[in-house]
Amino acid sequence: MFDYLIVGNSILGLMTAYRLTQFSPNATIAIVGSSNRTGGATISAGAMLGVFGEVTNSIFSSDLNHRQFQYAHQNTSLWFDLIDELNDQVELEEQIKIHPNGTFILLNAHGTSKDDTPNYHAILRALKESEEPHTELEPKDVPGLCPEERARSIRSVYIPGEHSIKPIAVLNLLEKVLLKTGNVEFINQNAIELVMSNASSAQIDGVKLKQGNVIKAGNVVVAAGVGSQQLIDSLPVLKGRIPYLMSGDGVSYLLDQSVLGEHKIEHVIRTPNRAGACGLHVVPNIDEPNSLYMGAGNMVQWESLQGASMESANWIMGGGMQEINKHLADARIRQINQGNRPTPIDGFPLLGASSSVNGLWFLTGTGRDGFHRSPLLSSHLVKKMLGENNWSTAEANTLSTFEQFAPERPLIELYSQDDAIKLMASEIDCALHETGGLLTTGLHAPFPDWLSNDIRNIYQELDTSLALQPMVIFPIVCRRWKPELVKSYLESHKQAWG
Ligand SMILES: Cc1cc2nc3c(=O)[nH]c(=O)nc-3n(C[C@H](O)[C@H](O)[C@H](O)COP(=O)(O)OP(=O)(O)OC[C@H]3O[C@@H](n4cnc5c(N)ncnc54)[C@H](O)[C@@H]3O)c2cc1C
């Protein structure tokens, strides 16, 4: 019997375990998860430690989005201290570094003035509001940026304080530090279900492993990324009560950029996000200057998949050569990775205690930038678990925001259904311009209206008055998902919450 059992052995699971060892040094902790971390998000991530590239216009139209941005920003300054603190606990040769060269964000000519330009302006506004040092510069002066003419950048901004790190190096370092405490046991297997002591007691007992044995603990933290949905489904008492966890299917390349010579990429360079999509980005590697990470699409899937899709792989490869550096055409591909970002259907994390099952806790659903946000999320969860009230300034600032992320909740809605439809139509219009889809046909004039009508019909079929995130409707518009998939979840949500 352990004091704490954490299901999930990637960034959020390990950070939670680390915080537990800090705040409750004598507690016994089990971390359950197969060591290959197949399909996990962290191991395929660029691990940019930044927030401004994630900013879209929506942070200024919704208070919750704005607060979510502010707490994400607070994490940036925590990373250097955190890595120093972890490095102090291992031998010199085991220590790791943050890549210190900063980030360039581009507004390029490949999107639309209707979407991408307001998002870029929102980034500048957020930089000023947060008093984050930055410099706007001519795109021709961005080192390593060498796009094709028709995809050239119109504007660019340099943020010297936003960096990146190798995610696998952080996971390895955390594992070493945790093992040194002597109180942490790693169990190299996945859990298949959550176990309650008996159906009527509403108290968690532990988890059942793939091989059939049960590991018991007084508290269980579900931090298993997209794998968390299977565990939620294993307890009927949770049906419809927790926002469904989809997968934000992301693809990334590891390239050998040695052929780039003077055009070598030594900073993070990225395009901004859109509401449902992930910007294109290249991330250098501090240990191997010839190695370059390039990612990442975000095709939302109802269930996690394995293996890179041709569509995402094609988009990233084409985008990287056209929008970032045409000389990448000569780079060699070392590896293609795919990861499933844990993405709740309403877009906000699952953080805190279950209100139906005592001793059951959640930390997942962090989507596109959960690596960066892990320091504050994990410290909040652990202090809540321990009943601590001794909050640092950064933690205290997040309290009211984090309360809204309670895992058992009605779906969070940020806008009306009409606004959701307009946003979706505009996003698709923008994506089609980026890929050249509408340029030669003359269909760009009627297209947004056709699309809006189609989306309205989808809402009717879903029979819901909720405003859903564009990422949930997009796959139905593309006829990739049948509406029944979403409808069935919405029915259970309605039964749970009315
Ligand atoms: C391509 C890509 C690029 C990204 N880039 C960035 C970035 O630059 N910056 C950033 O901040 N974020 C980025 N992200 C997002 C970030 O990776 C995630 O938000 C974050 O890593 C999620 O961490 P996690 O620990 O919750 O989940 P995961 O990393 O998915 O880990 C879940 C773990 O749980 C284990 N598991 C699953 N099921 C079970 C089970 N039943 N029992 C036990 N264990 C289980 C898995 O093996 C895995 O180890 C990116 C994601 C992707 C896919």
The ligand as an ORCA input file, in Angstrom:
! r2SCAN-3c Opt
* xyz 0 1
  C       4.136     17.170    -31.403
  C       3.914     17.863    -30.106
  C       4.575     19.053    -29.836
  C       4.390     19.699    -28.604
  N       5.129     20.813    -28.318
  C       5.026     21.405    -27.084
  C       5.849     22.502    -26.732
  O       6.679     22.951    -27.528
  N       5.708     23.044    -25.485
  C       4.809     22.568    -24.587
  O       4.720     23.092    -23.473
  N       4.022     21.503    -24.892
  C       4.104     20.916    -26.123
  N       3.307     19.861    -26.451
  C       2.237     19.465    -25.511
  C       2.817     18.701    -24.355
  O       3.644     17.704    -24.873
  C       1.696     18.068    -23.508
  O       0.748     19.029    -23.094
  C       2.289     17.431    -22.243
  O       3.509     16.837    -22.564
  C       1.354     16.408    -21.675
  O       2.038     15.683    -20.694
  P       1.367     14.452    -19.927
  O       2.349     13.959    -18.966
  O       0.035     14.883    -19.433
  O       0.989     13.428    -21.060
  P       1.879     12.453    -21.947
  O       3.182     13.052    -22.269
  O       1.013     12.019    -23.056
  O       2.169     11.272    -20.984
  C       1.205     10.366    -20.529
  C       1.958      9.204    -19.929
  O       1.029      8.302    -19.369
  C       1.346      6.994    -19.784
  N       0.088      6.235    -19.820
  C      -0.895      6.273    -20.737
  N      -1.884      5.428    -20.404
  C      -1.520      4.859    -19.247
  C      -2.117      3.912    -18.389
  N      -3.295      3.362    -18.675
  N      -1.452      3.533    -17.271
  C      -0.252      4.092    -16.962
  N       0.363      4.990    -17.737
  C      -0.265      5.378    -18.859
  C       1.977      7.171    -21.169
  O       2.806      6.060    -21.486
  C       2.764      8.442    -20.976
  O       4.046      8.196    -20.473
  C       3.489     19.174    -27.660
  C       2.825     17.970    -27.934
  C       3.042     17.321    -29.138
  C       2.350     16.004    -29.403
*
